């Protein structure tokens, strides 16, 4: 199955942790049968859930339960492990940075997510980060801003 909608890590976390814009993130996720998942996601989502526990915004048990749910979604193929060609992702990221960093001020991880979305052939890019959405648009992806109500 080809996955066409890429969620940046923070948008994907909103599916698991109820916070601002979680409802919209969940609705967007329900529009497709699978979401692509890279090792970048695995690192960032696991780290985010553990940091939330460390900051006492989740209990350790809640964090473990969410990590288990995340793993269950991977096993059920709701989150589809994709293996982009990482040298190509980094090459694309460097090119995007050269063309857009000075104007858009995106962070390196945001650029990597957009480059990964391009590399795995996604058409839409879901995020709540204005700069990352602008970069996604510049890269030829359709940005989906989960901060908007529509």
C-alpha angles and dihedrals in degrees: 000000000000115000114214105175119072121197118199112230096259091053090048091051088056089065090062103032119049108233138125111326095009092126092056093044090052092048091050091049091053091059092073133046095228141018122210116247124196130184086258088063093045091054096044098043095047090046093047093052092048092047090051088055091046090053089049092242087121128025118243088251092051091049092050091047091052091047088051091049090050090052091046089054089052092050091048089051092239082123105043115211107229126187109209119191095262096201087055091047091053092045090052090046092053090049092049090049092050092051101039116013097091092054103032099035094213121173119243095252090051090052090049092053092051091047091049090051090053092046095052091048102249120165100197130046120202121203145128092221112105096203094047091049090051090051091048089054091048088052091056099260125128106247118222111197110203090194089074119082096225 
